[in-house]
Amino acid sequence: MEKINILINDIQQFEVESKEQYNRNEEINREQYFKLVDRIEELAFEDFSTSEKFEYFFQYWNQDNRKATRFVISNSFIDNYIDLNSFLILSNDFVGAVNWLKN
């Protein structure tokens, strides 16, 4: 659970920093975004308090529409620039992940 709590904090911190950075210059830290996605995908059964939470989270995270959205976002970057629509979708994806991880 500690690994999940650290990840939740890092995602929430990324959200705050990304909003500030995006409002300044329509950019976010692309590298940090991909690292967070990788950390989510690297979560293992042992990181969850129950097998059900592990299964439900990854069913949520690996839904076809969510995977497609992340693919579109990954191709939307031009260096650190990202358009507003992709930024909002990215933010929504992380908010959903955090909500699932907290439960």
For each residue, the residues with C-beta under 8 A, 3 or more apart:
1: 4 5 47 48 49
2: 5 6
3: 6 7 43 47
4: 1 7 8 43 47 48 101
5: 1 2 8 9
6: 2 3 9 10
7: 3 4 10 11 36 39 40 43 101
8: 4 5 11 12 98 101 102
9: 5 6 12 13
10: 6 7 13 14 36 39
11: 7 8 14 15 36 94 97 98
12: 8 9 15 16 98
13: 9 10 16 17
14: 10 11 17 18 29 32 33 36 94
15: 11 12 18 19 91 94 95
16: 12 13 19 20
17: 13 14 20 21 29
18: 14 15 21 22 28 29 33 87 91
19: 15 16 22 23 91
20: 16 17 23 24
21: 17 18 24 25 27 28 29
22: 18 19 25 26 27 28 82 87
23: 19 20
24: 20 21 27
25: 21 22
26: 22 81 82 83 84
27: 21 22 24 79 80 81 82
28: 18 21 22 32 33 80 82 87 90
29: 14 17 18 21 32 33 80
30: 33 34 77 79 80 82
31: 34 35
32: 14 28 29 35 36
33: 14 18 28 29 30 36 37 90
34: 30 31 37 38 74
35: 31 32 38 39
36: 7 10 11 14 32 33 39 40 94
37: 33 34 40 41 70
38: 34 35 41 42
39: 7 10 35 36 42 43
40: 7 36 37 43 61 97
41: 37 38 61
42: 38 39
43: 3 4 7 39 40 47 48 54 57 58
44: 47
45: 48 51 54
46:
47: 1 3 4 43 44 54
48: 1 4 43 45 51 53 54 57
49: 1 53
50: 53 54
51: 45 48 54 55
52: 55 56
53: 48 49 50 56 57 103
54: 43 45 47 48 50 51 57 58
55: 51 52 58 59
56: 52 53 59 60 100
57: 43 48 53 54 60 61 100 101
58: 43 54 55 61 62
59: 55 56 62 63
60: 56 57 63 66 96 97 100
61: 40 41 57 58 66 97 100
62: 58 59 66 67
63: 59 60 66 67
64: 67 68
65: 68 69
66: 60 61 62 63 69 70 93 96
67: 62 63 64 70 71
68: 64 65 71 72
69: 65 66 72 73 89 93
70: 37 66 67 73 74 93
71: 67 68 74 75
72: 68 69 75 76 86 89
73: 69 70 76 77 82 86 89 90 93
74: 34 70 71 77
75: 71 72
76: 72 73 82 83 86
77: 30 73 74 80 81 82
78: 81 82
79: 27 30
80: 27 28 29 30 77
81: 26 27 77 78
82: 22 26 27 28 30 73 76 77 78 86 87 90
83: 26 76 86 87
84: 26 87 88
85: 88 89
86: 72 73 76 82 83 89 90
87: 18 22 28 82 83 84 90 91
88: 84 85 91 92
89: 69 72 73 85 86 92 93
90: 28 33 73 82 86 87 93 94
91: 15 18 19 87 88 94 95
92: 88 89 95 96
93: 66 69 70 73 89 90 96 97
94: 11 14 15 36 90 91 97 98
95: 15 91 92 98 99
96: 60 66 92 93 99 100
97: 11 40 60 61 93 94 100 101
98: 8 11 12 94 95 101 102
99: 95 96 102 103
100: 56 57 60 61 96 97 103
101: 4 7 8 57 97 98
102: 8 98 99
103: 53 99 100
